[in-house]
Amino acid sequence: MTEITRHHTAKRMSQIVEHGDTIYLAGQVGTSGAPVARQTQDCLDKIDALLAEVGSDKTRILQTTIWLADMKDFAEMNAVWDAWVPEGHAPARACGEAKLATPEYLVEFIVVAAR
């Protein structure tokens, strides 16, 4: 049976879960109250750091789910995302609108990656 390893685990969730060569990240949010571009960059910086911690990187992302508090921020978020994703390594992706944990959060990223 394949081992499951959890990192940065608290009572409610783990920031990273590894199962075989698949890496699951908890939803990442940015600086509360900042503009969506800043929050997006914060999320992507956290994703970079978490993936590096377990021997992966953004070129290995399989799937990303993005939640925006308001779809009016779609273009601004995408400008930051498009600059971050390496050419030829765009993952499968979905983006939708959702009420996030607090009104100060404008965007949340959920990532599944390979090692």
C-alpha positions as CSV (number, residue, x, y, z in Angstrom):
1,M,0.0,0.0,0.0
2,T,1.3,3.4,-0.9
3,E,2.4,5.6,2.0
4,I,0.6,8.9,2.7
5,T,2.8,11.6,4.2
6,R,1.4,14.9,5.6
7,H,3.3,18.1,6.2
8,H,2.4,21.2,8.2
9,T,-0.4,19.3,9.8
10,A,-2.8,20.9,12.2
11,K,-6.1,19.6,13.6
12,R,-8.1,20.9,10.6
13,M,-5.8,20.3,7.6
14,S,-2.4,19.6,6.2
15,Q,-0.7,22.1,3.9
16,I,0.9,19.3,1.9
17,V,-0.2,15.7,1.4
18,E,1.9,13.2,-0.5
19,H,0.6,10.0,-1.9
20,G,3.1,8.1,-4.0
21,D,4.4,10.7,-6.5
22,T,1.3,12.9,-6.3
23,I,1.3,16.0,-4.2
24,Y,-1.8,17.7,-3.0
25,L,-1.7,21.3,-1.6
26,A,-4.3,22.8,0.7
27,G,-6.0,25.9,-0.6
28,Q,-3.5,28.8,-0.6
29,V,-4.6,32.4,0.0
30,G,-2.7,35.7,0.0
31,T,-2.5,38.8,2.1
32,S,-5.9,39.5,3.5
33,G,-7.3,42.8,2.2
34,A,-4.7,43.3,-0.5
35,P,-5.7,43.8,-4.2
36,V,-6.3,40.6,-6.2
37,A,-3.0,40.8,-8.1
38,R,-1.0,40.9,-4.8
39,Q,-3.1,38.1,-3.4
40,T,-2.6,36.0,-6.5
41,Q,1.2,36.5,-6.4
42,D,1.2,35.6,-2.7
43,C,-0.6,32.4,-3.5
44,L,1.8,31.5,-6.3
45,D,4.8,32.2,-4.1
46,K,3.4,29.9,-1.4
47,I,2.8,27.2,-4.0
48,D,6.4,27.5,-5.3
49,A,7.7,27.1,-1.7
50,L,5.5,24.2,-0.8
51,L,6.2,22.3,-4.0
52,A,10.0,22.9,-3.5
53,E,9.8,21.5,0.0
54,V,8.7,18.1,-1.4
55,G,10.9,18.0,-4.4
56,S,8.6,19.4,-7.1
57,D,7.9,22.7,-8.9
58,K,5.4,24.6,-11.0
59,T,6.4,22.7,-14.2
60,R,5.0,19.5,-12.5
61,I,1.5,20.9,-11.6
62,L,-1.2,18.6,-13.0
63,Q,-4.3,20.5,-12.0
64,T,-5.2,23.9,-10.4
65,T,-8.5,25.0,-9.2
66,I,-8.9,28.7,-8.6
67,W,-11.7,30.3,-6.6
68,L,-12.4,34.0,-7.0
69,A,-14.6,35.9,-4.7
70,D,-15.8,37.9,-7.7
71,M,-15.3,37.0,-11.4
72,K,-14.7,40.7,-12.1
73,D,-11.2,40.0,-10.9
74,F,-10.7,37.2,-13.5
75,A,-8.5,39.3,-15.9
76,E,-6.3,40.8,-13.2
77,M,-5.7,37.4,-11.6
78,N,-5.0,35.8,-15.0
79,A,-2.4,38.5,-15.8
80,V,-0.4,37.4,-12.7
81,W,-1.0,33.7,-13.4
82,D,0.0,33.9,-17.1
83,A,3.3,35.6,-16.1
84,W,4.0,32.8,-13.6
85,V,3.1,29.6,-15.6
86,P,6.1,28.4,-17.6
87,E,5.6,28.2,-21.3
88,G,4.5,24.7,-22.3
89,H,3.6,23.7,-18.7
90,A,0.1,25.0,-18.2
91,P,-1.8,22.5,-16.0
92,A,-5.4,21.5,-16.4
93,R,-7.3,24.4,-14.7
94,A,-10.7,25.5,-13.6
95,C,-11.7,28.9,-12.2
96,G,-15.0,29.8,-10.6
97,E,-16.6,32.2,-8.2
98,A,-17.1,31.3,-4.6
99,K,-17.6,32.9,-1.2
100,L,-14.2,32.5,0.5
101,A,-13.4,32.1,4.2
102,T,-13.5,35.8,4.8
103,P,-14.5,38.8,2.7
104,E,-10.9,40.0,2.7
105,Y,-9.7,37.0,0.7
106,L,-10.3,37.6,-3.1
107,V,-8.6,34.4,-4.5
108,E,-7.7,30.9,-3.5
109,F,-5.6,28.3,-5.4
110,I,-5.8,24.5,-4.9
111,V,-3.0,22.5,-6.6
112,V,-2.3,18.9,-7.4
113,A,1.2,18.2,-8.7
114,A,3.6,15.3,-9.6
115,R,7.0,14.9,-8.0
